[in-house]
Amino acid sequence: TEYRTGRGGRVEVVYRGDFKGLAHHGRGSEFLGDRLRYSGGFSNSSYEGLGVTYDPNGKVSFRGVFHKGQPRGTGLMVQKNGQPLEYRGGSRGERIGQSFAWAGQLQAGGDPIEAGLVG
């Protein structure tokens, strides 16, 4: 099933996936224009459970667990320079997550990161 928004010259958001009533619920994908923005679980039209967000170039920006639309628990974030970071805890916009440099193996713990910097 598909749902579209964005009439009147605005960028169209397209959802393809499962619904519960009128809400995006179950597995699905969200597109901004023709670009994939998120693929994974939804609950009441919010990202929920396992999912992946993509940057404007189509590359993975976060892979992990979401709760009420925000990254939660452990996941893999990809920095703007392409280097991956393991992410533990926190949610987007809160400085309570912990970053860990990763280059084939854990390199070093980092300062809390701003989860909103990617995605």
Beta strands, then each sheet from edge to edge (+ up, - down):
strand 1: 2-4
strand 2: 13-20
strand 3: 23-32
strand 4: 35-43
strand 5: 46-54
strand 6: 60-67
strand 7: 70-78
strand 8: 84-88
strand 9: 97-102
strand 10: 106-113
sheet 1: 1+ 2- 3+ 4- 5+ 6- 7+ 8- 9+ 10-
end
